Amino acid sequence: MSDSPTATARNTFGRAVSRLRGIRTPQADNQLADVDPNLSADDLHILGNKINEAIDPTSSPEAARARVAEIGAAYLPLTDLGKTRFFDLLAASYGVDEDAITAALQRRSASSTDDVVLAEIDTQLRKSLEPSRVRLLRSFSGLDNGVKFLVDLRSDVRRLRSDPDGAPVAGRRIIDSELRDLLASWFDIGLLNLERITWSTSAEILERLIEYEAVHDITSWDHLKRRLAPDRRLYAFFHPAMPSEPLIFVEVALTIGIADAIEPLIDPEVEVVETADADTAIFYSISNCQTGLAGVPLGDFLIKRVVAELGREIPHIEVFSTLSPMPGFHEWIDRQIEQETLRTHEQAVIATIATTDEWWLLDDVVADAKPALTGLAARYLLSERENVDGKDRVIDSVARFHLSNGARVERLLFLANPTAIGQERGLGMMVNYRYVPNRLDQNQDAYLNRTEVVASSQVRDLLDSTDRA
């Protein structure tokens, strides 16, 4: 971004270093001060000793904290090889205390039925069932910026969960799961702050929004300023332990009527709509900022909170809708071609699209493509299913998100995003998911418990027409 006052973007590692400077300790016995970035065998042995000291229950809180700080500082400069060795050490050597579990179970089976005694044994058993590495990881939260360190640590372990050949590494995946559960307890929705971002928000946070925007790039400061204009809203969740780091944010446009194309919403030159004239709030971009919080349900609550916030701020806004991509639609169509499940006319349309430059500018191609693509899109969103964590769910990730929140599929939008990325992911198709406040719980129950996709009659008719064809 050439006109940004700080042109260089901070990566995850750089952010972690800047936030964890306070971790470094001046102690003379810090043998990890010059750790080999690949974590050599000698350094790995020293690191193991430091971990043992950090989790030793007989250590003083000050000594344990100092050791944890040394471990955190030593982790920062590691290469991916060094990080995998660190994770593999945690997985192999810092699990549960099996001897303590066996002893607690034996005490329990041999004990009387005294409730107090049983309660004491059960408490001991619960402590024994917690891997010692979890105690180590939890202790980072007591350091300055330690919560952010753990979020970035999980981002690393998720990225390195498999070996170079793509085979899953069980121990790293277990650590990923343990970190997710740990972070989920700290990032409970009741602990988060919803904040509206404006042009007067700190430059540090605004820069991060530019960096984290994952759906529609913000290419200049003027572009960002337009997205924060009076007819726009941007809300983000923050955690008290990470006050300068947005966790997830949503961008909203106040419009007259439901938007059916993305360009008017992100064009920095588009005319500002008077708030008094707007009757619709369009959610057109949701970005998760912290990959280390994947699987922690933040977005599930964000839109509902923002709907309620907008309802209080602008009571005359009655329609709440998204303008959402269909990121897996193109890939799904490619699979249908391979599996030979498309009808003859659908195959012909897709072949024409694939071999015609800027096909969306040609009236005859568009005339054939519109009914074919909208019909396929209806089938893709409403009928296609896959197993997700043992449950039958729609195959589109964005659809899963909004349907799980209680939205309904309102409209399918042909050529709503004809840009290169819109073509690559969804052949230009987008979709409106509508949030009707007094129907959210009912729609959510239909999808989550009965796998029913709630859709408008307009979309249902599209599906029915393809079934009859």
RALIN-V268542 format. One line per field, one symbol per residue. ss: DSSP state (A for helix, B for strand, O for the rest). A space follows every 10 residues. Layout:
ss=???
This chain:
ss=OOOOOOOOOO OAAAAAAAAO AAAOOOOOOO OOOOOOOOOO AAAAAAAAAA AAAAAOOOOO AAAAAAAAAA AAAAAAOOOA AAAAAAAAAA AAAOOOOAAA AAAAAAAAAA OOOOAAAAAA AAAAAAAAAO OAAAAAAAAA AAOOOAAAAA AAAAAAAAAO OBOOOOOBOA AAAAAAAAAA AAAAAAOOAA ABBBBBOOOO OOAAAAAAAA AAOOOOOOOO AAAAAAAOOO OBBBBBBBBO OBOOOOOBBB BBBBBOOOOO OOAAAAOOOO OOOOOOOOOB BBBBBBBBOO AAAOOOOOAA AAAAAAAAAA AAAOOOOOBB BBOBBOOOAA AAAAAAAAAO OOOAAAAAAA AAAAAOOOAA AOAAAAAAAA AAAAAAAAAA AAOOBBBBOO BBBBOOAAAA AAAAOOOBBB BBBOOOOOOA AAAAAAOOOB BBBBBOAAAA AAAAAAAAAA OOOOBOAAAA AAAAAAAAO
